[in-house]
Amino acid sequence: MKNRKTEFRFFPIPEWKKEEKYLREQHKNGWQFVSVSGFCLYHFKKCEPKDIIYQLDYNPDSISQKDEYVQIFNDCGWEYLQNYAGYSYFRKAASDIDKTEEIFCDDVSRLDMMKRVFAGRMIPLLVVFFSIIIPQIIMQSQVNTPINRGLLVFFCVMFLLYLALFISFAIPFWKYYKAIHKK
């Protein structure tokens, strides 16, 4: 019987909750999360099925003060697993958790995490979008050669991909922001 497995899973930036749920389900099915590497490759090892809560925190600055950062979570009973793409991965047995206990104890700190994701991930993409992709579309549309038409198609596809990425982040962020401010 196979004791290890690797799965490819892609979770867009604002869907860290889905990723946490995925890792929890894997553990319930007898696959303990070991690490994530490469481009969305999740590594697991066979284990006894248990209900384990996984939580992620986006804090790219935590690397500079990693020992203190990890110790804060360890003091609360969270096991640190790894950092990947700015996210820190933690886990804790569901039986050791109060029903309301999470890494983020309130909506404001969760919104703060989403703002850190925006600053760390979306702002660089916006810079590329406005400084490279849009100017290239304008430049390539002004010259009518086969190469320029090919480049125009390429940059139009990139434009649509970036736009989809921005929208996939903006909608959950806006919904969460509005939900918090209704309270």
TORKOL-4160 file (C-alpha; in steps of 0.2 Angstrom, whole numbers, padded with zeros to 4 digits, m for minus):
183
<pt num="1" X="0000" Y="0000" Z="0000"/>
<pt num="2" X="0006" Y="0017" Z="m0004"/>
<pt num="3" X="0011" Y="0028" Z="0011"/>
<pt num="4" X="0014" Y="0044" Z="0002"/>
<pt num="5" X="0004" Y="0054" Z="m0011"/>
<pt num="6" X="0006" Y="0070" Z="m0020"/>
<pt num="7" X="m0009" Y="0080" Z="m0027"/>
<pt num="8" X="m0010" Y="0095" Z="m0038"/>
<pt num="9" X="m0022" Y="0108" Z="m0031"/>
<pt num="10" X="m0024" Y="0126" Z="m0036"/>
<pt num="11" X="m0032" Y="0138" Z="m0024"/>
<pt num="12" X="m0034" Y="0156" Z="m0029"/>
<pt num="13" X="m0028" Y="0169" Z="m0018"/>
<pt num="14" X="m0044" Y="0173" Z="m0008"/>
<pt num="15" X="m0049" Y="0155" Z="m0006"/>
<pt num="16" X="m0038" Y="0150" Z="0009"/>
<pt num="17" X="m0053" Y="0144" Z="0018"/>
<pt num="18" X="m0056" Y="0131" Z="0004"/>
<pt num="19" X="m0038" Y="0126" Z="0006"/>
<pt num="20" X="m0040" Y="0124" Z="0025"/>
<pt num="21" X="m0055" Y="0113" Z="0022"/>
<pt num="22" X="m0046" Y="0103" Z="0009"/>
<pt num="23" X="m0032" Y="0099" Z="0021"/>
<pt num="24" X="m0044" Y="0095" Z="0035"/>
<pt num="25" X="m0054" Y="0083" Z="0024"/>
<pt num="26" X="m0038" Y="0074" Z="0018"/>
<pt num="27" X="m0033" Y="0071" Z="0036"/>
<pt num="28" X="m0050" Y="0064" Z="0040"/>
<pt num="29" X="m0047" Y="0052" Z="0026"/>
<pt num="30" X="m0030" Y="0047" Z="0033"/>
<pt num="31" X="m0018" Y="0058" Z="0024"/>
<pt num="32" X="m0008" Y="0070" Z="0034"/>
<pt num="33" X="m0002" Y="0086" Z="0026"/>
<pt num="34" X="0017" Y="0086" Z="0025"/>
<pt num="35" X="0020" Y="0101" Z="0013"/>
<pt num="36" X="0016" Y="0111" Z="m0002"/>
<pt num="37" X="0029" Y="0114" Z="m0015"/>
<pt num="38" X="0032" Y="0118" Z="m0033"/>
<pt num="39" X="0017" Y="0125" Z="m0041"/>
<pt num="40" X="0003" Y="0119" Z="m0030"/>
<pt num="41" X="0009" Y="0101" Z="m0027"/>
<pt num="42" X="0002" Y="0095" Z="m0010"/>
<pt num="43" X="0012" Y="0081" Z="m0002"/>
<pt num="44" X="0004" Y="0069" Z="0011"/>
<pt num="45" X="0008" Y="0054" Z="0021"/>
<pt num="46" X="m0003" Y="0040" Z="0027"/>
<pt num="47" X="m0009" Y="0042" Z="0045"/>
<pt num="48" X="m0023" Y="0037" Z="0056"/>
<pt num="49" X="m0039" Y="0047" Z="0051"/>
<pt num="50" X="m0042" Y="0061" Z="0063"/>
<pt num="51" X="m0051" Y="0078" Z="0063"/>
<pt num="52" X="m0037" Y="0090" Z="0062"/>
<pt num="53" X="m0040" Y="0109" Z="0059"/>
<pt num="54" X="m0028" Y="0117" Z="0047"/>
<pt num="55" X="m0026" Y="0136" Z="0047"/>
<pt num="56" X="m0016" Y="0148" Z="0036"/>
<pt num="57" X="m0010" Y="0165" Z="0040"/>
<pt num="58" X="m0003" Y="0177" Z="0026"/>
<pt num="59" X="0011" Y="0186" Z="0033"/>
<pt num="60" X="0027" Y="0187" Z="0022"/>
<pt num="61" X="0035" Y="0198" Z="0035"/>
<pt num="62" X="0035" Y="0183" Z="0047"/>
<pt num="63" X="0051" Y="0176" Z="0039"/>
<pt num="64" X="0061" Y="0190" Z="0047"/>
<pt num="65" X="0055" Y="0186" Z="0064"/>
<pt num="66" X="0051" Y="0168" Z="0062"/>
<pt num="67" X="0056" Y="0161" Z="0079"/>
<pt num="68" X="0045" Y="0174" Z="0088"/>
<pt num="69" X="0030" Y="0172" Z="0075"/>
<pt num="70" X="0030" Y="0153" Z="0077"/>
<pt num="71" X="0032" Y="0154" Z="0096"/>
<pt num="72" X="0016" Y="0164" Z="0097"/>
<pt num="73" X="0006" Y="0151" Z="0088"/>
<pt num="74" X="0015" Y="0136" Z="0098"/>
<pt num="75" X="0010" Y="0145" Z="0114"/>
<pt num="76" X="m0008" Y="0143" Z="0109"/>
<pt num="77" X="m0006" Y="0125" Z="0104"/>
<pt num="78" X="m0004" Y="0127" Z="0085"/>
<pt num="79" X="0009" Y="0116" Z="0076"/>
<pt num="80" X="0019" Y="0126" Z="0063"/>
<pt num="81" X="0021" Y="0116" Z="0047"/>
<pt num="82" X="0029" Y="0128" Z="0034"/>
<pt num="83" X="0029" Y="0144" Z="0024"/>
<pt num="84" X="0024" Y="0144" Z="0006"/>
<pt num="85" X="0021" Y="0159" Z="m0005"/>
<pt num="86" X="0019" Y="0170" Z="0010"/>
<pt num="87" X="0007" Y="0159" Z="0019"/>
<pt num="88" X="0011" Y="0150" Z="0035"/>
<pt num="89" X="0003" Y="0133" Z="0038"/>
<pt num="90" X="m0003" Y="0128" Z="0056"/>
<pt num="91" X="m0013" Y="0113" Z="0062"/>
<pt num="92" X="m0021" Y="0108" Z="0078"/>
<pt num="93" X="m0033" Y="0093" Z="0083"/>
<pt num="94" X="m0051" Y="0098" Z="0083"/>
<pt num="95" X="m0053" Y="0090" Z="0100"/>
<pt num="96" X="m0041" Y="0103" Z="0107"/>
<pt num="97" X="m0050" Y="0118" Z="0100"/>
<pt num="98" X="m0064" Y="0128" Z="0107"/>
<pt num="99" X="m0078" Y="0130" Z="0094"/>
<pt num="100" X="m0074" Y="0148" Z="0091"/>
<pt num="101" X="m0055" Y="0147" Z="0092"/>
<pt num="102" X="m0046" Y="0151" Z="0076"/>
<pt num="103" X="m0030" Y="0160" Z="0072"/>
<pt num="104" X="m0040" Y="0175" Z="0068"/>
<pt num="105" X="m0050" Y="0179" Z="0083"/>
<pt num="106" X="m0061" Y="0193" Z="0075"/>
<pt num="107" X="m0066" Y="0199" Z="0058"/>
<pt num="108" X="m0055" Y="0214" Z="0059"/>
<pt num="109" X="m0039" Y="0204" Z="0060"/>
<pt num="110" X="m0046" Y="0193" Z="0046"/>
<pt num="111" X="m0049" Y="0208" Z="0035"/>
<pt num="112" X="m0031" Y="0214" Z="0040"/>
<pt num="113" X="m0025" Y="0197" Z="0033"/>
<pt num="114" X="m0034" Y="0200" Z="0017"/>
<pt num="115" X="m0026" Y="0218" Z="0015"/>
<pt num="116" X="m0009" Y="0210" Z="0018"/>
<pt num="117" X="m0013" Y="0198" Z="0004"/>
<pt num="118" X="m0018" Y="0212" Z="m0007"/>
<pt num="119" X="m0003" Y="0222" Z="m0004"/>
<pt num="120" X="0009" Y="0207" Z="m0006"/>
<pt num="121" X="0001" Y="0199" Z="m0021"/>
<pt num="122" X="m0011" Y="0211" Z="m0030"/>
<pt num="123" X="m0001" Y="0227" Z="m0030"/>
<pt num="124" X="0014" Y="0219" Z="m0040"/>
<pt num="125" X="0002" Y="0211" Z="m0052"/>
<pt num="126" X="m0007" Y="0228" Z="m0054"/>
<pt num="127" X="0010" Y="0236" Z="m0058"/>
<pt num="128" X="0013" Y="0223" Z="m0071"/>
<pt num="129" X="m0004" Y="0225" Z="m0078"/>
<pt num="130" X="m0003" Y="0244" Z="m0080"/>
<pt num="131" X="0015" Y="0246" Z="m0085"/>
<pt num="132" X="0017" Y="0231" Z="m0097"/>
<pt num="133" X="0001" Y="0223" Z="m0103"/>
<pt num="134" X="m0009" Y="0238" Z="m0107"/>
<pt num="135" X="0005" Y="0248" Z="m0115"/>
<pt num="136" X="0009" Y="0233" Z="m0125"/>
<pt num="137" X="m0009" Y="0231" Z="m0131"/>
<pt num="138" X="m0009" Y="0249" Z="m0137"/>
<pt num="139" X="0008" Y="0248" Z="m0145"/>
<pt num="140" X="0004" Y="0231" Z="m0154"/>
<pt num="141" X="m0013" Y="0237" Z="m0160"/>
<pt num="142" X="m0005" Y="0252" Z="m0169"/>
<pt num="143" X="0006" Y="0241" Z="m0181"/>
<pt num="144" X="m0001" Y="0229" Z="m0193"/>
<pt num="145" X="0011" Y="0215" Z="m0196"/>
<pt num="146" X="0009" Y="0196" Z="m0193"/>
<pt num="147" X="0021" Y="0197" Z="m0178"/>
<pt num="148" X="0012" Y="0212" Z="m0170"/>
<pt num="149" X="m0005" Y="0204" Z="m0173"/>
<pt num="150" X="0002" Y="0188" Z="m0164"/>
<pt num="151" X="0009" Y="0199" Z="m0150"/>
<pt num="152" X="m0008" Y="0208" Z="m0149"/>
<pt num="153" X="m0017" Y="0192" Z="m0146"/>
<pt num="154" X="m0005" Y="0186" Z="m0133"/>
<pt num="155" X="m0006" Y="0202" Z="m0123"/>
<pt num="156" X="m0025" Y="0202" Z="m0125"/>
<pt num="157" X="m0026" Y="0185" Z="m0118"/>
<pt num="158" X="m0014" Y="0191" Z="m0104"/>
<pt num="159" X="m0026" Y="0205" Z="m0101"/>
<pt num="160" X="m0041" Y="0194" Z="m0099"/>
<pt num="161" X="m0031" Y="0182" Z="m0087"/>
<pt num="162" X="m0026" Y="0197" Z="m0076"/>
<pt num="163" X="m0043" Y="0204" Z="m0076"/>
<pt num="164" X="m0050" Y="0187" Z="m0071"/>
<pt num="165" X="m0037" Y="0186" Z="m0057"/>
<pt num="166" X="m0042" Y="0204" Z="m0051"/>
<pt num="167" X="m0060" Y="0200" Z="m0051"/>
<pt num="168" X="m0058" Y="0183" Z="m0042"/>
<pt num="169" X="m0049" Y="0192" Z="m0028"/>
<pt num="170" X="m0060" Y="0208" Z="m0028"/>
<pt num="171" X="m0077" Y="0200" Z="m0026"/>
<pt num="172" X="m0073" Y="0189" Z="m0010"/>
<pt num="173" X="m0063" Y="0204" Z="m0003"/>
<pt num="174" X="m0078" Y="0216" Z="m0006"/>
<pt num="175" X="m0091" Y="0204" Z="0001"/>
<pt num="176" X="m0081" Y="0201" Z="0016"/>
<pt num="177" X="m0077" Y="0219" Z="0019"/>
<pt num="178" X="m0096" Y="0224" Z="0017"/>
<pt num="179" X="m0101" Y="0209" Z="0029"/>
<pt num="180" X="m0089" Y="0216" Z="0042"/>
<pt num="181" X="m0095" Y="0234" Z="0041"/>
<pt num="182" X="m0114" Y="0229" Z="0042"/>
<pt num="183" X="m0111" Y="0222" Z="0059"/>
